[in-house]
């Protein structure tokens, strides 16, 4: 039984009922009161910032709570939006880098549709990086610095609540491009990727991890089930999941989904399959419950589907909605995808 206690009840009449003094709410946890501010209660938004086409500077968003299609959000200030990488706190989304190779970072307030604003610069101009982070910090790792033949191992970090240039965090265990991330509030993981030089190009199955609140070099976490690039990853606070991509080492385009438990170290395990094989350039975002994959290049054509999984279980993905766009290139692409409720955020 719930007991409501108050010192004084006043204003019986036109004033209405007013409670003064402490209020005690006793419950056996069959019901709990909502936590957080009004802004926090409205969270659950995925944000897509730019995409594969360097001419596409548009942003879109969709709900991670209810089924539906994307909605226009605003525009980036920099048209060099292809292969940019995005991260977010509970309030801000930041995209860094892009194609042609740039060090530019831009940001938006996720709860409000608008055009992006300048945030600062990365320490290394790059495209095709991976991003991890929590509610305080975002970290960009790896990427191409001068075209496909030149990769970096540098990890940069920013503080989301302020604007300014990124600072050096440390290095990945190997220089590579296309190493998507997954985060808990404590750890960030960078997985897979491609190393072009020295030739021949090799796709990686390595998973690195960092402790987000510190600085320093990444450590080995384990291995993916495939050597893979051009795939995407995201997370709940407990699990990181990666899907799609291509593995030229084995000559295959992939639809499989891998997962790891972030708090431990070890090799990835098979989760299930995407609805179709995605050769590359798909975006990924998440809430604490669901992971979403958007668009992508599915062997000779762009896709516009949004598909999802429930992260705490295993199984194949299901349909969520569609990307709404004006031309074929905008139906997919290596979009800077993120959300205001991913696994790096504690609530």
N, C-alpha and C positions, 0 to 999 in steps of 0.2 A: 504494500500500500504506500502511496506517495503522500507525504505530509508537507503542506505548505505553511510555513511559519512567518509571521510578520509582527513587528512591534506595534504598529499603528495603522488603522484604516481610517482615512479621512476623506472629506469631499463627497459625502453622500448627498446627491442632488444634481444640480446642473453641471457641477465640476466633474462628475464621474468618480470612479474608485481610484484612489492613489495609494500605492504601497510605499511605506517608509521603513528604513532599517534593513537588516540583512534578511535575505531570502534563502532558505535551505531547501534543497531538492534531494530527497532520499529515494533511491530506486534500486531494484535488484538487477538493473541493467537490461530489463526487457524493453525499456525505452531510454534513449539518451538524448540530451539536448544538443542541437547543432553547435558546432564549434567554429570559431573564426569570424572574420568580418563579412560584411555584405559582399564585398568584392571577392573574397575567397569563396563564398558560397556560389558565386556565378562562374567559377572556373570549370574547365572541362572542354577547352578549345584547342584544336590542332591548327597550326599555322604553317602555310607553304610559302616560302619566300624565294621568288625567282624559280628558274628551272633550267633545263638543258640548253635551251636556245639563248645565246648571248643577247639577242634582241628582245627577250621577254623579261620585262622588269616588274611584272604584276605580282601581287600577293593574293592569296586566297585563304579562307579558313572554313572549318567545318566542326560540328559537334562530336565529341568523343563519348557523349552520353546517349544521344538519340540518333537513329538511322537518318541519313540524309546526304545531300550533295554539297559540294563546295559553294561558297559565296565569296564574291569579290571583297577584298580587304582594303587595298590601296596600292601604291606603287613604290618601288625602290627608287632612290635618287640616282643610282649608278646602273646603267644598262648592262654592265659586266656582271651579270647575275648567274650565268651558267656555271654549274659545278661549285657554287658557293656552299658553305656548311653553316648550319644554324644551331644555336643552343638557346636555352631560356631559363629564366627564373620563374616564379609564380606570376610575375607581372610583366616582365620584359622579354621580348624575343630579339636576338642579335644574330645577324648573318655576317660571316667573315670570309674574305677571299672571293674568288670567282674567276671566270674566263672571259676575255683574256686575263692572264695572271695579274692579280691585284692584291694589295694589302688592306683594302678598304673594309671597314666594318660599319654597318648601319643597324638601327634599332627601331622598334615600335613598342607601344604599350598594347599588350595582347587583347585586353578587354575592350579596346576602343579602335574602331576602324579608322585608318588614316594613312598618309604616306610616311615612309621611313625618314629618319633623321640620321645625321652623321654621328657615329660613336667614337671613332678613333681609328688607329691603324694596327695591324698585326706586325710582329717583329720581322716576319719573313713573308713577302708576297707569295701567294700560293693559290692553287685551286685543288679541288678533289681531296680535301682534308677530312678528318673525322672530328667529332665534337663530343665531349663528355662534360658533366657539370652537376652542381647542386644549386640550392637557392641563393648561394653567395657568389660562386665562381663558375665561369665557363672556360673550358680548355680546348684549344684547337691543336690536333696532332697530325703530323705527316703532311702529304700533299705534293703536287708538282710545283716546281719553282720556275721552270723555263721550258715548258712543254713536257711531253710524255717521257722523255729520256732522262729527266733530272728530278729526283725526289729528295725530300728533306726528312730528317728524323726529329725536327724541332717541335716541341710542345710549348705553345703560348698560353697565357691565362689573362682573364679580365675579371673585374668585380662588376657584376651586373648593375648594382644600384648606382654606380657612378659612370661617367663617361671619360674616355681617355684612351691612350695607347695601351696595347697589350704588353705584358712583361714575359721574360723567358721563364719557363717552368722547369724544363729539363729535356731529355731526349727519349724517343721511343727505342726499343731494343733493336730495331732495324728501320732504315729509311724506306718509305713506301708511300704510295698514293692509294686512296680509296680504302681506308681502314675505319669503317663506321663504329660508333661508340654505343655504350650502354652504361648506365650509372645507377648507383644507390646514393643516398646522401653522403656516404663516406668514400666510396671507390668509384673510379672511372675505368672502363675497359675499352681498348681499341683492338679491333679484330681484323684479320685477313689483310688484303691489299695486294698491290702489284709493285714489284721492283723491276724497272726497265733496264737499269745499267748496273753492273756490266751485262752485256748481252750473253745469252738470250734472255728475254723477259721471263720472270718467274712469278707465279701467283703464290701467295702465302696462306698458311693455315694458322699462323701464330696468333695468340691472344695476349696482349700486354695489359698491365693494370698499374694505376697510380692511386695514391691517397690524395684526394682533391684538396684538402685543407692545407697540405704541405707543398713543398717544391722538391724536385729531384727527378732522377731518371726512372723510367718505367721498368717494371719487373715482369718476368714471364709468368703467365697465368695457366696456360695450357694450349690446346690446339682445337681448331674447328674440325668438323667431320670431313671438310673438303678444302683444297687449296682454291681460294676464291677471291674475285674482285668484282666491282660494280654491283655490290649487294648493299643492303641497308639494315641497320640495327636500331633497337630502342630497348626500353626496359620498364619494369616495375621496380619498387625498392628492393625486391628479392631476386628477381630473375632478369637476365639480359637475353634477348632473342634477336637472331639475325636470319635474313631470308633472301632467296633469289641469287642473282649474279651469274657469272660465267667462270668456268674452270678450264682454260685451254690446256692445262697440263693433262687433263683427262679427256679433253675434247667435248665437253658437255655444257649445255645451258641448264641452270638449276631451278627447281621449284621447292627445294627442301627448306625447312626451318630448323635451325639449331638453337639450343638454349644452354645456359650455365646458371648455377647459383652464385651470385656475385660475392657473397661473404666468404666462400671457399675458393680454392684453386683447383684446377683439374680440366680435363678435356670436355668439349661440348657433347651434348646428347641430342639425338634426333627428336624433334617436337612433333612434326607432321609436315604437310605440304601446302604451298600456295595453290590457288585455284588453277594457275597456269604457270608455265616456265617463263621467268622474266630474265632476259639476257642482261639487263642492267638498267641503271638510271631510275630507280624507284625510290620514293621517299618513305620515311618511317617516322611515326609519332606514337605517343602512348599516354594513357592514364595509368593509375595504379592497378587497373583491372584489365584493360584491353590494350593490345598493340595493333596499330593500323599501318598498312602499306598502300601507297597511292601511286597510280600510274605505272610508268616503266616501259621499257622496250621489249616486246615479246616476240622475238624472231620475225623480223621484217615488218612490224607495225607497232605503233604506239598504242598503249592501252589507256583507258580513262577510268578504270575501276578503282574503288576503294574497298579493301578487304581487311578482315580483322580476325584476331584470335583472342581467347581468354587466357591471359598469361599464366595463371596459376594451374591450368590444366595442360594436357597435351591433345593434339588433334589437328585436323586440317583447317584452313581458313575458310571464312564464309563472307558473303557479299554484305557491304555496308552502304555504299552509295556510289556516286560518280563524280569525277572531276568535270566541272563545267568550264569550257574555254572557247576561245574564238577561232583557233586554228589547230592543226594537227600536232604541231610541236608542243603546244601548251597542254596537250592531253597527257603528257608524261615528261620525264626528265629527271636528272639528278637534282631534285629540288632541295633547298634548304628547309627541311621539314623538322618541326619541333612542336612543343605544346607547353601549356601552363600547368601541367599536372603529371609530368613524367616521373620516372622512378627516382631521379636524383633529388626530388622534392619530398620532404618528410611527410607533408600533408597535402 
